[in-house]
Structures are given as structure tokens and as C-alpha cells.
Amino acid sequence: MINIKIERRAFLWDHVYGLKIYVDGKRIGKISGDETKRFSIPEGSQEIYGKLNWAKTRSFALKTVTNETHLIFKPYKTNNLGVLLGISGYPLEIVEHHIEKKNYE
């Protein structure tokens, strides 16, 4: 199993709704707005995404994740009315957060 940290940055209006987290089509948990949680995912998993009611977020490929990877579900700007209404997707994208390691030698 691989341990990852997932952070959800929410829109103003969706802090109360839990986003269901899926890995390869299987639900692994739920995360609320502006919350950070740790999840264990099977090694070799292919993709992760979130769902809120019928709307799905963009997917993220898991081929490069390792233990302690930090993923952020964050809102993205769009003018697509279908996305804003949750008809053609949910306007959250998943990005990997990289902490820059500094060499002090």
C-alpha cells in the first residue's frame, strides 16, 4: 500500500459537501471542503478522481506517486456553464504538491 495525503480546497459554496474519492473506480473515502486527510491506496493504482453527486472531477494519473505524495483537489476557473452547474463535470483539478528540497551544504 502507498500512503498519500489529499487536500481539498473548496469553493465558497461547497464547504459542507463531502467529495467522494475514487481510485480505479473504487471509493476509498470522503473529504470535506478545506480538509486534509491521509489515504492508503494499492500499489500499481492507475487513476484517482472525486465525485460530488453525479459530477466527477478531472482524473489524475497515479503512475508517479510514492509514499507521502501530497495531492491537492483545487478549483479551476472556467466559463463553461455545464461545469459550473455540475452537469459536465465538477470544476476541481488534482495537482501534485512538490516540496522543494534545499541543500544547505
C-alpha positions as CSV (number, residue, x, y, z in Angstrom):
1,M,0.0,0.0,0.0
2,I,1.0,3.6,-0.7
3,N,0.2,6.3,1.8
4,I,-0.8,9.7,0.2
5,K,-2.0,12.9,1.6
6,I,-5.0,14.6,-0.1
7,E,-6.0,18.2,0.5
8,R,-9.3,19.7,-0.8
9,R,-9.6,23.4,-1.5
10,A,-13.2,24.2,-1.8
11,F,-15.3,26.8,-3.5
12,L,-17.2,29.2,-1.2
13,W,-20.5,27.4,-1.6
14,D,-19.4,23.8,-1.3
15,H,-17.7,23.6,2.1
16,V,-20.5,21.4,3.5
17,Y,-20.5,18.8,0.8
18,G,-18.2,15.8,1.1
19,L,-16.2,14.8,-2.0
20,K,-16.1,11.1,-2.5
21,I,-12.6,9.9,-3.5
22,Y,-12.2,7.1,-6.0
23,V,-9.1,5.1,-7.1
24,D,-9.5,3.0,-10.2
25,G,-13.3,3.2,-9.8
26,K,-13.4,2.1,-6.2
27,R,-14.4,4.5,-3.4
28,I,-11.6,4.9,-0.8
29,G,-13.1,7.6,1.3
30,K,-14.6,11.1,1.5
31,I,-13.1,14.5,2.2
32,S,-14.9,17.8,3.1
33,G,-14.0,21.3,1.9
34,D,-10.7,22.7,3.2
35,E,-9.8,19.4,4.8
36,T,-6.6,17.3,4.5
37,K,-6.6,13.6,5.1
38,R,-4.3,10.6,4.6
39,F,-5.4,7.6,2.4
40,S,-3.8,4.3,1.6
41,I,-4.0,3.2,-2.0
42,P,-2.9,-0.1,-3.5
43,E,0.4,-0.1,-5.3
44,G,0.0,-0.1,-9.1
45,S,-3.2,2.1,-9.0
46,Q,-3.8,3.9,-12.2
47,E,-6.0,7.0,-11.5
48,I,-7.7,9.0,-8.8
49,Y,-10.8,11.3,-9.1
50,G,-13.5,12.7,-7.0
51,K,-17.3,12.7,-7.3
52,L,-19.9,15.0,-5.8
53,N,-23.4,13.6,-6.5
54,W,-23.3,12.9,-10.3
55,A,-20.5,15.3,-11.2
56,K,-16.9,14.0,-11.5
57,T,-13.7,15.9,-11.1
58,R,-10.8,15.7,-13.6
59,S,-8.8,12.5,-13.2
60,F,-5.2,12.3,-12.1
61,A,-2.7,9.6,-13.2
62,L,-1.1,7.8,-10.2
63,K,1.9,6.3,-12.1
64,T,4.4,8.5,-10.3
65,V,3.0,8.6,-6.7
66,T,5.1,7.3,-3.9
67,N,4.6,7.2,-0.1
68,E,3.8,10.7,1.3
69,T,2.8,12.1,-2.1
70,H,0.6,15.2,-1.5
71,L,-2.3,15.7,-3.9
72,I,-4.5,18.8,-3.9
73,F,-8.0,18.9,-5.3
74,K,-8.3,22.6,-6.2
75,P,-10.9,24.7,-8.1
76,Y,-10.1,25.8,-11.6
77,K,-11.6,28.8,-13.5
78,T,-14.0,28.0,-16.3
79,N,-16.7,29.8,-18.3
80,N,-18.3,26.5,-19.2
81,L,-21.8,26.8,-17.7
82,G,-22.2,23.0,-17.8
83,V,-19.2,22.6,-15.5
84,L,-20.3,25.4,-13.2
85,L,-23.7,23.7,-12.8
86,G,-22.1,20.3,-12.3
87,I,-23.6,18.9,-15.5
88,S,-20.5,18.1,-17.4
89,G,-18.0,17.6,-14.6
90,Y,-17.1,19.3,-11.3
91,P,-14.5,22.2,-11.5
92,L,-11.8,20.6,-9.4
93,E,-8.5,19.5,-10.8
94,I,-5.9,17.4,-9.0
95,V,-2.4,18.6,-8.8
96,E,0.7,17.1,-7.1
97,H,2.3,19.4,-4.5
98,H,6.1,19.3,-4.6
99,I,8.1,20.5,-1.6
100,E,11.4,21.8,-2.9
101,K,14.3,20.2,-1.0
102,K,17.1,22.6,-0.2
103,N,20.7,21.6,0.1
104,Y,22.4,23.5,2.9
105,E,25.9,22.1,2.5
